[in-house]
């Protein structure tokens, strides 16, 4: 994994920002400057605009021009860090300059300028100590004098030593270039000290200073510490100012795109972009925040780290959008991460947004962002782009409708169950990897597909797999629709589990049915659809009878048959003749199964029983006559007919008498349960026991008074206590 470092470049070959021409011209101008007077050049630019890179290319150009010059310029980069006070800074500066001179191969320069520089620096040192009174200072001065063999107090004539230094610089005829970079990174007091240093030594002959800084930062610092106009102060010191223009956005964007292409190209798997969505994310979530090459590199590094790990489980567009906010607008990033319900929606959000309270969300969020120091307009556009629920709340309707299925299928950050993955690298939600899901859709043959789906079902993750495949139905190749639908239909009766919603729960079988219907809707011919359903009915086992019954009943209703009261031609996925054929095959199949094994414990017995009753009432009556010879079976039948309900105050079981009153009445059932020997409750499964308790509690009560499962468990415990007594 290659990260974009924040190191400045050194050569024009590395230049991505088009600054090499300017750098070469500036380097040439400095090299050819022949005046003896000192010169101060100011290089002004915002943080991250490439000032240091320009300086490096300037130095490189000067060195290239001076390659055959016997008297090539001496270049010193002075870093004003880690000094104790202003006087110490001046001493540090002169020591650095002296050290740089000492490493030159110019003996004349060392002899003349080096000695004069030492004397001038010594004068500064002595004068900085003289005003301090005390025996300790006297001891220091004495020690210095003994060490140097000079009397510092006598030699501390600053004007005289300065004249000698200026003369030495002229005689040496050596151009000295001093570069001070990153001035804007210093504290306000340090910035003041640096400019006092430059002011003190700026007019030395043959010395050129190049100062790089953010003008706004430096002017503000000088204004604060000097209580003067910082701009005017700079103008008195800097003779040649250069303002680096902000980078052209188009060039910055090209660099950004090139780096993204490199990242995507290095991934082992394919990444498919939604070009329309990508253009919106870039325009509203990335482009407003990227202004420098440093911005680009920081965003790219963060994105690359996260996406290399998560690219198979996240949307490229959303991950780069979220990464941009994380790096360049962290306040907004943290707000989104902390307000999942507001941006993704959810049950509570739905209740609040539909309660008619007239909340002006646009103003509410505008004020909140303003209070947090976040640009409200940029924030609203950005969040609305990636989060349709938020867009609806704040009336940002400029974007096309995005269904929940699309959001899930494209692994978008707006999907509430995938949201955390973008912010916490939380893999707990990913129950089945996208690579396995893709293999189910694109690669596995029938046998492999059955094995994989059954294994996922055993692991308890079938609901996740079905939801994911359903969100990708439009992506399934046409020639695989038949295979996938057939496999799902044939094994859906074995699926266990339900989605995790509190109220609107769907079983795995329900989700499988919806998935199959979605696939059938994509098939172009009626015969293709019929063949899939017919094959499933012919091969259905006990556990699949109920789900198959639901599919057939759905088609019956579309024709206005059975409980249907009007036709829905758009839902008539097969012909009426073929529907009647399915009815016959279904009746034959359920009779075979009912005669060979008990069907009371199968999934969705009530649906299977209803369809059987509609088409083969005589056999249903005979089946029940035989079944009801055993009182336990009567009660198991009622348990099988129970329907699950969920509400804000829990969940439980209900019993619709019209579905079974032709065969057994509520009074008889109630009496059977009350009179049943509770010591024999073991003949019923745990869930059947709860259903029996629920029936007793709900007897002769309205639906509004239905007991929930907790109340049923309480009654069941009372029965067990009675049994023990």
C-alpha positions as CSV (number, residue, x, y, z in Angstrom):
1,X,0.0,0.0,0.0
2,X,1.6,3.3,-1.1
3,X,0.7,6.4,0.9
4,X,1.2,9.9,-0.4
5,X,3.8,11.5,1.9
6,X,3.6,15.2,2.9
7,X,7.2,15.7,2.0
8,X,7.9,18.6,-0.4
9,X,9.3,17.7,-3.8
10,X,12.8,18.6,-4.9
11,X,12.8,18.5,-8.7
12,X,10.7,19.8,-11.5
13,X,10.1,16.2,-12.7
14,X,8.1,15.6,-9.4
15,X,6.1,18.8,-9.9
16,X,2.3,18.1,-10.2
17,X,1.1,21.6,-9.6
18,X,2.7,23.5,-12.5
19,X,5.0,25.4,-10.2
20,X,8.3,24.4,-11.8
21,X,8.4,27.2,-14.4
22,X,7.9,29.9,-11.7
23,X,10.6,28.1,-9.5
24,X,13.1,28.0,-12.3
25,X,12.6,31.7,-13.1
26,X,12.9,32.7,-9.4
27,X,16.1,30.6,-9.0
28,X,17.6,32.2,-12.2
29,X,16.7,35.7,-10.9
30,X,18.4,35.0,-7.5
31,X,21.4,33.5,-9.1
32,X,21.9,36.4,-11.6
33,X,21.3,39.1,-8.9
34,X,24.5,41.2,-9.1
35,X,23.7,44.1,-6.7
36,X,25.8,44.2,-3.5
37,X,22.9,45.4,-1.4
38,X,21.1,42.8,0.7
39,X,17.8,41.6,-0.6
40,X,14.7,40.1,1.2
41,X,12.3,38.0,-0.9
42,X,9.0,37.0,0.5
43,X,7.2,33.9,-0.8
44,X,3.6,34.1,0.3
45,X,1.1,31.2,0.1
46,X,-1.5,29.4,2.1
47,X,-0.6,26.4,4.2
48,X,-0.3,23.4,1.8
49,X,0.1,25.4,-1.4
50,X,3.6,24.1,-2.0
51,X,5.9,26.9,-0.7
52,X,8.6,24.5,0.5
53,X,8.5,22.5,-2.8
54,X,9.0,25.8,-4.7
55,X,12.0,26.6,-2.5
56,X,13.5,23.2,-3.1
57,X,13.1,23.7,-6.9
58,X,14.6,27.2,-6.6
59,X,17.6,25.8,-4.8
60,X,17.9,23.0,-7.3
61,X,17.8,25.5,-10.2
62,X,20.5,27.7,-8.5
63,X,22.7,24.6,-8.1
64,X,22.3,23.6,-11.7
65,X,23.1,27.1,-13.0
66,X,26.2,27.3,-10.7
67,X,27.5,23.8,-11.5
68,X,30.6,25.3,-13.3
69,X,30.8,28.5,-11.2
70,X,34.0,28.7,-9.1
71,X,32.3,31.2,-6.9
72,X,28.9,29.5,-6.6
73,X,26.4,30.9,-4.1
74,X,26.3,29.5,-0.6
75,X,22.9,28.4,0.5
76,X,21.8,28.0,4.1
77,X,18.3,26.8,5.2
78,X,17.8,28.3,8.7
79,X,15.1,26.6,10.9
80,X,14.2,28.9,13.7
81,X,13.0,26.2,16.1
82,X,13.8,25.4,19.8
83,X,15.4,28.7,20.9
84,X,14.9,30.2,24.3
85,X,14.6,34.0,23.6
86,X,15.3,36.6,20.9
87,X,18.9,37.0,21.8
88,X,19.4,33.3,21.7
89,X,17.8,33.2,18.3
90,X,20.3,35.7,16.9
91,X,23.2,33.7,18.3
92,X,21.7,30.5,16.8
93,X,21.4,32.2,13.5
94,X,25.0,33.4,13.4
95,X,26.3,30.1,14.6
96,X,24.4,28.3,11.8
97,X,25.8,30.8,9.3
98,X,29.4,30.3,10.7
99,X,29.0,26.5,10.5
100,X,27.8,26.8,6.9
101,X,30.8,28.9,6.0
102,X,33.2,26.5,7.7
103,X,32.1,23.6,5.5
104,X,32.8,25.6,2.3
105,X,36.0,25.0,0.2
106,X,36.6,28.7,0.1
107,X,39.5,29.6,2.4
108,X,39.2,33.3,1.8
109,X,35.6,33.2,2.8
110,X,36.4,31.3,6.0
111,X,39.3,33.6,6.9
112,X,37.6,36.9,6.3
113,X,33.9,36.4,6.7
114,X,34.2,33.7,9.3
115,X,36.3,35.8,11.7
116,X,34.2,38.9,11.2
117,X,31.1,36.9,11.7
118,X,32.4,35.4,15.0
119,X,33.3,38.9,16.3
120,X,29.9,40.3,15.4
121,X,28.1,37.3,16.9
122,X,30.3,37.6,20.0
123,X,29.3,41.3,20.4
124,X,25.7,40.2,20.4
125,X,26.3,37.6,23.0
126,X,28.2,40.0,25.2
127,X,25.6,42.7,24.9
128,X,22.8,40.3,25.8
129,X,24.6,39.5,29.0
130,X,25.8,42.9,30.1
131,X,22.5,44.3,31.3
132,X,22.1,41.4,33.7
133,X,23.5,42.2,37.1
134,X,24.9,39.6,39.4
135,X,27.9,37.6,40.4
136,X,26.8,34.6,38.3
137,X,26.8,36.7,35.1
138,X,30.3,38.1,35.9
139,X,31.5,34.6,36.3
140,X,30.1,33.6,32.9
141,X,31.7,36.6,31.3
142,X,35.0,35.9,32.9
143,X,34.8,32.3,31.8
144,X,34.1,33.3,28.2
145,X,36.9,35.8,28.2
146,X,39.4,33.2,29.4
147,X,38.2,30.6,26.9
148,X,38.4,33.0,23.9
149,X,41.4,34.9,24.9
150,X,39.5,38.2,24.3
151,X,37.8,40.7,26.5
152,X,34.2,40.5,25.4
153,X,33.3,43.7,27.0
154,X,35.9,45.6,25.1
155,X,35.1,43.9,21.8
156,X,31.3,44.3,22.2
157,X,31.2,47.3,19.8
158,X,28.3,46.2,17.6
159,X,28.6,49.0,15.1
160,X,32.4,48.4,14.7
161,X,32.1,44.7,14.3
162,X,29.2,45.1,11.9
163,X,31.3,47.4,9.6
164,X,34.1,44.8,9.6
165,X,31.6,42.1,8.7
166,X,30.1,44.1,5.9
167,X,33.6,44.8,4.5
168,X,34.5,41.1,4.7
169,X,31.3,40.2,2.8
170,X,32.0,42.7,0.1
171,X,35.7,41.5,-0.3
172,X,34.7,37.9,-0.3
173,X,32.3,38.6,-3.2
174,X,30.3,35.5,-2.2
175,X,26.6,35.4,-2.6
176,X,25.0,34.0,0.5
177,X,21.3,32.8,0.2
178,X,19.5,32.3,3.5
179,X,16.2,30.5,3.4
180,X,13.7,30.6,6.3
181,X,10.7,28.4,5.7
182,X,7.5,27.6,7.6
183,X,7.5,30.9,9.5
184,X,3.7,30.7,9.8
185,X,4.1,27.6,11.9
186,X,5.8,29.5,14.7
187,X,4.0,31.0,17.7
188,X,3.1,34.7,17.5
189,X,6.1,35.7,19.7
190,X,8.4,33.5,17.7
191,X,7.2,35.1,14.4
192,X,8.0,38.5,16.0
193,X,11.5,37.4,16.9
194,X,12.3,36.0,13.5
195,X,11.3,39.3,11.8
196,X,13.4,41.3,14.3
197,X,16.3,39.0,13.4
198,X,15.8,39.6,9.7
199,X,15.3,43.3,10.3
200,X,18.6,43.4,12.2
201,X,20.7,41.6,9.6
202,X,18.7,42.1,6.4
203,X,20.9,44.7,4.7
204,X,24.2,42.8,4.8
205,X,25.8,43.0,1.4
206,X,25.7,40.0,-0.9
207,X,23.1,38.3,1.4
208,X,19.7,37.3,0.0
209,X,16.9,36.2,2.2
210,X,14.1,34.0,1.0
211,X,11.2,34.0,3.6
212,X,8.3,31.6,3.0
213,X,5.0,32.1,4.9
214,X,1.3,32.5,5.0
215,X,0.8,36.3,4.8
216,X,-2.4,36.3,6.7
217,X,-1.1,34.3,9.6
218,X,2.1,36.3,9.9
219,X,0.4,39.7,9.5
220,X,-2.0,38.7,12.2
221,X,0.8,37.6,14.6
222,X,2.8,40.8,14.0
223,X,-0.3,43.0,14.5
224,X,-1.0,41.2,17.8
225,X,2.5,41.3,19.3
226,X,3.5,44.8,18.0
227,X,0.1,46.4,18.1
228,X,0.8,47.8,14.6
229,X,-0.4,47.1,11.1
230,X,1.3,43.7,10.2
231,X,1.1,44.4,6.5
232,X,3.0,47.7,6.8
233,X,5.6,46.0,9.0
234,X,6.2,43.3,6.3
235,X,6.4,45.9,3.5
236,X,9.3,47.6,5.4
237,X,11.3,44.4,5.5
238,X,10.4,42.5,2.3
239,X,11.6,44.2,-0.9
240,X,10.4,41.5,-3.4
241,X,7.1,39.9,-2.5
242,X,5.7,36.9,-4.5
243,X,2.1,35.8,-3.9
244,X,1.5,32.2,-4.8
245,X,-1.9,32.0,-6.4
246,X,-4.3,29.3,-5.2
247,X,-4.0,26.2,-7.3
248,X,-6.4,25.9,-10.2
249,X,-9.1,23.5,-9.0
250,X,-9.0,21.6,-12.3
251,X,-5.3,20.7,-11.8
252,X,-5.9,19.7,-8.2
253,X,-8.9,17.6,-9.3
254,X,-6.8,15.8,-11.9
255,X,-4.2,14.9,-9.3
256,X,-7.0,13.7,-7.0
257,X,-8.6,11.6,-9.7
258,X,-5.2,10.1,-10.8
259,X,-4.4,9.0,-7.2
260,X,-7.9,7.5,-6.9
261,X,-7.4,5.5,-10.1
262,X,-4.1,4.2,-8.8
263,X,-5.8,3.0,-5.6
264,X,-8.6,1.3,-7.5
265,X,-6.2,-0.2,-10.0
266,X,-4.3,-1.9,-7.2
267,X,-7.3,-3.6,-5.6
268,X,-7.6,-7.3,-6.3
269,X,-11.4,-7.0,-7.1
270,X,-13.4,-4.9,-9.4
271,X,-15.1,-1.7,-8.2
272,X,-18.1,-0.5,-10.2
273,X,-18.9,3.2,-10.0
274,X,-22.2,4.9,-10.3
275,X,-21.1,7.8,-12.4
276,X,-24.2,9.9,-11.8
277,X,-24.0,9.5,-8.1
278,X,-20.2,9.9,-8.0
279,X,-20.5,13.3,-9.7
280,X,-23.0,14.5,-7.0
281,X,-20.8,13.2,-4.2
282,X,-17.7,14.8,-5.6
283,X,-19.5,18.1,-6.3
284,X,-21.1,18.4,-2.8
285,X,-19.0,16.3,-0.4
286,X,-15.4,16.5,-1.7
287,X,-14.7,19.5,-4.1
288,X,-15.8,22.2,-1.6
289,X,-13.3,21.0,1.0
290,X,-10.2,20.2,-1.1
291,X,-8.1,23.3,-1.7
292,X,-4.4,22.2,-1.6
293,X,-2.2,19.3,-2.6
294,X,-1.8,18.6,1.1
295,X,-5.6,18.3,1.4
296,X,-5.5,15.8,-1.5
297,X,-2.7,13.7,0.0
298,X,-4.3,13.6,3.5
299,X,-7.7,12.5,2.1
300,X,-6.2,10.0,-0.2
301,X,-4.1,8.4,2.6
302,X,-7.1,8.1,4.9
303,X,-9.4,6.8,2.2
304,X,-6.8,4.3,1.0
305,X,-6.3,2.8,4.4
306,X,-10.0,2.3,5.0
307,X,-11.1,1.3,1.5
308,X,-8.4,-1.3,1.0
309,X,-9.9,-3.2,3.9
310,X,-13.6,-2.4,3.2
311,X,-13.9,-2.1,-0.6
312,X,-16.0,-5.2,-0.9
313,X,-18.4,-4.1,1.8
314,X,-18.8,-0.3,1.2
315,X,-19.7,2.1,-1.6
316,X,-16.6,3.8,-3.2
317,X,-18.5,7.0,-3.6
318,X,-19.6,7.2,0.0
319,X,-16.3,6.1,1.5
320,X,-14.3,8.8,-0.3
321,X,-17.0,11.3,0.7
322,X,-16.9,10.3,4.3
323,X,-13.1,10.2,4.3
324,X,-12.9,13.7,3.0
325,X,-15.1,15.0,5.8
326,X,-13.1,13.0,8.4
327,X,-9.9,14.7,7.3
328,X,-11.0,18.2,6.2
329,X,-14.3,18.8,8.0
330,X,-14.0,16.7,11.2
331,X,-16.8,18.6,13.0
332,X,-19.3,17.6,10.4
333,X,-17.9,14.1,10.3
334,X,-18.4,13.7,14.0
335,X,-21.9,15.1,13.8
336,X,-22.9,12.6,11.1
337,X,-21.4,9.7,13.1
338,X,-23.3,10.8,16.2
339,X,-26.7,11.4,14.4
340,X,-27.4,8.1,12.7
341,X,-31.1,8.3,13.2
342,X,-31.3,11.8,11.7
343,X,-29.4,10.9,8.6
344,X,-30.4,7.2,8.0
345,X,-33.9,7.2,9.5
346,X,-35.3,4.3,11.4
347,X,-38.4,3.5,13.4
348,X,-38.1,6.4,15.9
349,X,-37.3,8.8,13.2
350,X,-40.3,7.7,11.2
351,X,-42.6,8.3,14.2
352,X,-41.1,11.8,14.8
353,X,-41.2,12.9,11.2
354,X,-44.8,11.8,10.7
355,X,-46.3,13.1,13.9
356,X,-47.4,16.4,12.3
357,X,-45.4,18.6,14.7
358,X,-44.5,20.9,11.9
359,X,-40.8,20.9,12.7
360,X,-38.8,23.1,10.2
361,X,-35.9,20.7,9.9
362,X,-34.1,23.0,7.4
363,X,-33.9,25.8,9.9
364,X,-33.2,23.5,12.8
365,X,-30.2,21.9,11.2
366,X,-29.0,25.2,9.7
367,X,-28.9,26.7,13.2
368,X,-27.3,23.7,14.7
369,X,-24.5,23.6,12.2
370,X,-23.9,27.4,12.6
371,X,-23.7,26.9,16.3
372,X,-21.1,24.2,15.9
373,X,-19.0,26.4,13.6
374,X,-19.8,24.3,10.5
375,X,-20.8,26.0,7.2
376,X,-24.5,25.3,7.2
377,X,-25.1,25.4,3.4
378,X,-22.2,23.2,2.6
379,X,-23.2,20.8,5.3
380,X,-26.8,20.5,4.2
381,X,-25.9,19.9,0.6
382,X,-23.2,17.4,1.6
383,X,-25.4,15.3,3.9
384,X,-28.4,15.5,1.6
385,X,-26.3,14.0,-1.2
386,X,-25.4,10.9,0.7
387,X,-28.5,10.5,2.9
388,X,-31.9,10.6,1.2
389,X,-33.8,10.6,4.5
390,X,-32.1,13.8,5.6
391,X,-32.6,15.3,2.1
392,X,-36.3,14.7,2.5
393,X,-36.4,16.3,5.9
394,X,-34.7,19.5,4.8
395,X,-36.5,19.6,1.4
396,X,-33.4,18.9,-0.7
397,X,-35.3,17.4,-3.6
398,X,-32.9,18.0,-6.5
399,X,-31.8,14.4,-6.6
400,X,-33.5,11.4,-8.0
401,X,-35.4,9.0,-5.8
402,X,-33.2,6.3,-4.2
403,X,-35.0,3.2,-3.0
404,X,-34.0,1.4,0.2
405,X,-33.2,-1.6,-1.9
406,X,-30.8,0.4,-4.1
407,X,-29.2,1.9,-1.0
408,X,-28.6,-1.6,0.5
409,X,-27.5,-3.2,-2.8
410,X,-24.9,-0.5,-3.4
411,X,-23.7,-0.8,0.2
412,X,-24.3,2.9,0.8
413,X,-23.6,4.7,4.1
414,X,-27.3,5.7,4.2
415,X,-28.3,2.1,4.9
416,X,-28.8,2.1,8.7
417,X,-27.4,-1.4,9.2
418,X,-24.1,-0.6,7.3
419,X,-23.7,2.9,8.6
420,X,-21.3,2.0,11.4
421,X,-18.9,0.3,9.0
422,X,-18.0,3.7,7.6
423,X,-17.2,5.3,10.9
424,X,-15.9,2.5,13.2
425,X,-14.7,-0.2,10.8
426,X,-17.3,-2.4,12.5
427,X,-17.5,-5.7,10.8
428,X,-20.1,-7.2,13.2
429,X,-22.9,-6.2,10.8
430,X,-21.3,-8.1,7.8
431,X,-22.8,-11.6,8.4
432,X,-21.9,-12.8,4.9
433,X,-19.1,-11.3,2.9
434,X,-19.9,-9.5,-0.3
435,X,-17.6,-11.9,-2.2
436,X,-19.7,-14.9,-1.1
437,X,-22.9,-13.0,-2.1
438,X,-21.4,-12.1,-5.5
439,X,-20.4,-15.8,-6.0
440,X,-24.0,-16.8,-5.3
441,X,-25.2,-14.4,-7.9
442,X,-22.6,-14.8,-10.6
443,X,-20.6,-18.1,-10.1
444,X,-21.9,-21.1,-8.1
445,X,-23.6,-23.9,-9.9
446,X,-26.8,-25.4,-8.5
447,X,-25.1,-27.9,-6.2
448,X,-22.6,-25.5,-4.8
449,X,-25.3,-22.8,-4.4
450,X,-27.5,-25.2,-2.3
451,X,-24.6,-26.2,-0.1
452,X,-23.5,-22.6,0.5
453,X,-27.1,-21.3,1.2
454,X,-27.8,-24.3,3.6
455,X,-24.5,-23.6,5.5
456,X,-25.4,-19.9,5.8
457,X,-28.8,-20.9,7.1
458,X,-27.2,-23.2,9.7
459,X,-25.1,-20.3,10.9
460,X,-28.2,-18.2,11.4
461,X,-27.4,-15.7,8.7
462,X,-29.9,-16.6,6.0
463,X,-32.0,-13.4,6.5
464,X,-28.9,-11.3,5.8
465,X,-28.0,-13.2,2.7
466,X,-31.6,-13.0,1.3
467,X,-31.8,-9.3,2.0
468,X,-28.5,-8.7,0.3
469,X,-29.4,-10.8,-2.8
470,X,-32.8,-9.1,-3.0
471,X,-31.1,-5.7,-3.0
472,X,-29.0,-6.9,-6.0
473,X,-31.8,-8.5,-8.0
474,X,-31.3,-6.0,-10.8
475,X,-27.7,-7.1,-11.1
476,X,-28.3,-10.9,-11.4
477,X,-27.5,-12.0,-15.0
478,X,-30.6,-13.0,-16.8
479,X,-29.3,-16.5,-17.5
480,X,-29.0,-17.1,-13.7
481,X,-32.4,-15.9,-12.7
482,X,-34.0,-19.3,-13.2
483,X,-31.2,-21.1,-11.2
484,X,-31.3,-18.8,-8.2
485,X,-35.1,-18.6,-8.0
486,X,-35.4,-22.4,-8.2
487,X,-32.9,-23.1,-5.5
488,X,-34.5,-20.6,-3.2
489,X,-38.0,-22.0,-3.7
490,X,-36.9,-25.5,-3.2
491,X,-35.1,-25.0,0.1
492,X,-36.8,-22.0,1.6
493,X,-38.9,-24.2,3.9
494,X,-35.7,-24.9,5.9
495,X,-34.9,-21.3,6.4
496,X,-34.9,-20.2,10.1
497,X,-34.9,-16.7,11.6
498,X,-36.4,-13.3,11.0
499,X,-35.2,-9.8,10.6
500,X,-34.4,-7.7,13.7
501,X,-37.1,-5.0,13.5
502,X,-39.1,-4.5,16.6
503,X,-42.6,-4.4,15.1
504,X,-42.5,-5.1,11.4
505,X,-40.8,-8.5,11.5
506,X,-40.5,-10.7,8.5
507,X,-39.5,-14.4,8.7
508,X,-36.7,-15.8,6.5
509,X,-39.4,-17.6,4.5
510,X,-41.3,-14.3,3.9
511,X,-38.1,-12.6,2.6
512,X,-37.3,-15.6,0.4
513,X,-40.8,-15.3,-1.1
514,X,-40.3,-11.6,-1.8
515,X,-36.9,-12.4,-3.4
516,X,-38.5,-15.0,-5.7
517,X,-41.3,-12.7,-6.7
518,X,-38.7,-10.0,-7.5
519,X,-36.8,-12.5,-9.7
520,X,-40.0,-13.7,-11.4
521,X,-40.8,-10.1,-12.2
522,X,-37.6,-9.8,-14.2
523,X,-38.3,-12.9,-16.3
524,X,-39.6,-11.9,-19.8
525,X,-41.9,-14.9,-20.6
526,X,-44.8,-16.4,-18.8
527,X,-43.6,-19.9,-19.5
528,X,-40.2,-19.2,-17.7
529,X,-42.1,-18.1,-14.6
530,X,-44.5,-21.0,-14.7
531,X,-41.7,-23.6,-15.1
532,X,-39.9,-22.3,-12.0
533,X,-43.0,-22.3,-9.8
534,X,-44.2,-25.6,-11.1
535,X,-40.8,-27.3,-10.5
536,X,-40.9,-26.0,-6.9
537,X,-44.4,-27.2,-6.3
538,X,-43.6,-30.7,-7.7
539,X,-40.6,-31.0,-5.4
540,X,-41.7,-29.2,-2.3
541,X,-41.3,-30.9,1.1
542,X,-43.3,-30.5,4.3
543,X,-41.5,-27.4,5.4
544,X,-41.9,-25.6,2.1
545,X,-45.6,-26.2,1.7
546,X,-46.6,-23.0,3.5
547,X,-44.3,-20.7,1.5
548,X,-45.4,-22.3,-1.8
549,X,-49.0,-21.8,-0.7
550,X,-48.3,-18.1,-0.1
551,X,-46.9,-17.7,-3.6
552,X,-49.8,-19.5,-5.3
553,X,-52.4,-17.5,-3.2
554,X,-50.7,-14.3,-4.3
555,X,-51.4,-15.2,-7.9
556,X,-55.0,-16.3,-7.1
557,X,-55.6,-12.9,-5.6
558,X,-54.3,-11.2,-8.7
559,X,-57.1,-13.0,-10.6
560,X,-59.7,-12.0,-8.1
561,X,-60.0,-15.7,-7.0
562,X,-60.3,-17.1,-3.5
563,X,-60.4,-14.1,-1.1
564,X,-59.6,-11.7,-3.9
565,X,-62.3,-9.2,-4.8
566,X,-60.7,-7.6,-7.9
567,X,-58.2,-8.4,-10.6
568,X,-54.6,-7.1,-10.7
569,X,-53.4,-7.8,-14.1
570,X,-49.9,-6.6,-13.3
571,X,-49.6,-9.3,-10.7
572,X,-50.8,-12.1,-12.9
573,X,-47.4,-13.5,-13.5
574,X,-48.7,-16.8,-15.0
575,X,-51.7,-17.6,-17.1
576,X,-55.0,-18.8,-15.5
577,X,-54.6,-22.2,-17.1
578,X,-51.2,-22.6,-15.6
579,X,-52.5,-21.4,-12.3
580,X,-55.1,-24.1,-12.3
581,X,-52.4,-26.7,-13.1
582,X,-50.5,-25.5,-10.1
583,X,-53.6,-26.0,-7.9
584,X,-53.8,-29.6,-8.9
585,X,-50.1,-30.3,-8.4
586,X,-50.2,-28.6,-5.0
587,X,-53.2,-30.7,-3.8
588,X,-51.5,-33.9,-5.0
589,X,-48.3,-32.9,-3.2
590,X,-49.9,-32.0,0.2
591,X,-52.0,-35.1,0.2
592,X,-49.0,-37.3,-0.3
593,X,-47.1,-35.5,2.5
594,X,-50.1,-35.4,4.9
595,X,-50.6,-39.2,4.5
596,X,-47.0,-40.0,5.2
597,X,-46.1,-37.7,8.1
598,X,-47.5,-35.1,10.5
599,X,-47.8,-31.7,9.0
600,X,-48.8,-29.8,12.1
601,X,-45.3,-28.8,13.0
602,X,-44.4,-27.4,9.5
603,X,-43.7,-23.7,8.8
604,X,-46.8,-21.7,8.0
605,X,-49.2,-24.5,8.5
606,X,-52.2,-22.1,8.4
607,X,-51.3,-20.9,4.9
608,X,-50.9,-24.5,3.6
609,X,-54.1,-25.6,5.3
610,X,-56.0,-22.6,3.8
611,X,-55.0,-23.4,0.2
612,X,-55.6,-27.1,0.7
613,X,-59.0,-26.4,2.1
614,X,-59.9,-24.2,-0.9
615,X,-59.1,-26.8,-3.5
616,X,-59.7,-30.2,-1.7
617,X,-62.1,-29.7,1.1
618,X,-63.2,-33.3,1.3
619,X,-59.7,-34.6,2.0
620,X,-59.2,-31.8,4.5
621,X,-62.3,-32.9,6.4
622,X,-61.2,-36.6,6.4
623,X,-57.7,-35.6,7.5
624,X,-59.1,-33.6,10.4
625,X,-61.5,-36.4,11.4
626,X,-58.7,-38.8,11.8
627,X,-56.5,-36.2,13.5
628,X,-59.1,-35.1,16.1
629,X,-59.5,-38.6,17.4
630,X,-56.6,-37.6,19.7
631,X,-57.2,-34.6,22.0
632,X,-53.5,-33.7,21.9
633,X,-53.7,-33.4,18.1
634,X,-56.7,-31.1,18.4
635,X,-54.7,-28.8,20.6
636,X,-51.6,-29.1,18.3
637,X,-53.9,-28.1,15.3
638,X,-55.0,-24.9,17.1
639,X,-51.4,-24.2,17.9
640,X,-50.5,-24.6,14.2
641,X,-53.3,-22.1,13.3
642,X,-52.0,-19.4,15.6
643,X,-50.8,-16.2,14.1
644,X,-47.9,-14.1,15.3
645,X,-48.5,-10.4,16.2
646,X,-46.0,-7.6,17.1
647,X,-46.7,-4.3,18.7
648,X,-45.1,-1.5,20.7
649,X,-45.8,-3.3,23.9
650,X,-44.5,-6.7,23.0
651,X,-45.5,-9.6,20.8
652,X,-47.7,-12.7,21.1
653,X,-50.1,-15.1,19.5
654,X,-53.7,-14.6,18.2
655,X,-56.3,-17.0,17.0
656,X,-58.8,-16.2,14.2
657,X,-61.9,-18.5,14.8
658,X,-63.2,-18.1,11.3
659,X,-60.2,-20.1,10.0
660,X,-61.1,-23.2,12.0
661,X,-64.6,-22.8,13.5
662,X,-66.1,-25.1,10.9
663,X,-64.1,-28.0,12.4
664,X,-63.7,-27.0,16.1
665,X,-65.2,-24.2,18.3
666,X,-63.4,-21.9,20.7
667,X,-65.4,-23.2,23.7
668,X,-64.3,-26.7,23.0
669,X,-60.7,-25.7,22.7
670,X,-60.8,-23.6,25.9
671,X,-62.3,-26.5,27.9
672,X,-59.8,-28.9,26.5
673,X,-56.9,-26.7,27.6
674,X,-58.4,-26.0,31.0
675,X,-59.1,-29.7,31.7
676,X,-55.8,-30.9,30.2
677,X,-53.5,-32.7,32.7
678,X,-50.7,-30.1,33.1
679,X,-48.3,-32.9,34.0
680,X,-48.4,-33.9,30.4
681,X,-47.4,-30.5,28.9
682,X,-44.2,-32.2,27.7
683,X,-46.3,-33.5,24.8
684,X,-46.1,-30.0,23.4
685,X,-43.1,-28.0,22.3
686,X,-42.2,-25.0,24.4
687,X,-43.7,-22.6,21.7
688,X,-46.9,-24.7,21.6
689,X,-47.2,-24.4,25.4
690,X,-47.0,-20.6,25.1
691,X,-49.7,-20.7,22.4
692,X,-52.0,-22.7,24.6
693,X,-51.6,-20.2,27.4
694,X,-52.2,-17.4,25.0
695,X,-55.4,-19.0,23.8
696,X,-56.7,-19.2,27.3
697,X,-55.8,-15.6,28.1
698,X,-57.4,-14.3,24.8
699,X,-60.6,-16.4,25.1
700,X,-63.7,-14.2,24.6
701,X,-61.5,-11.1,24.4
702,X,-61.2,-8.5,21.6
703,X,-58.0,-8.1,19.6
704,X,-57.2,-5.0,21.5
705,X,-57.1,-7.0,24.7
706,X,-54.8,-9.7,23.5
707,X,-52.3,-11.0,26.0
708,X,-48.6,-10.7,25.0
709,X,-46.0,-13.5,25.3
710,X,-44.8,-12.4,28.7
711,X,-48.3,-12.8,30.1
712,X,-48.6,-16.2,28.5
713,X,-45.3,-17.3,30.0
714,X,-46.5,-16.2,33.4
715,X,-49.7,-18.3,33.1
716,X,-47.6,-21.2,31.8
717,X,-45.4,-21.0,34.9
718,X,-48.5,-21.1,37.1
719,X,-49.6,-24.3,35.3
720,X,-46.2,-25.9,36.0
721,X,-46.4,-24.9,39.6
722,X,-49.9,-26.5,39.9
723,X,-48.5,-29.6,38.2
724,X,-45.7,-29.9,40.8
725,X,-48.2,-29.4,43.7
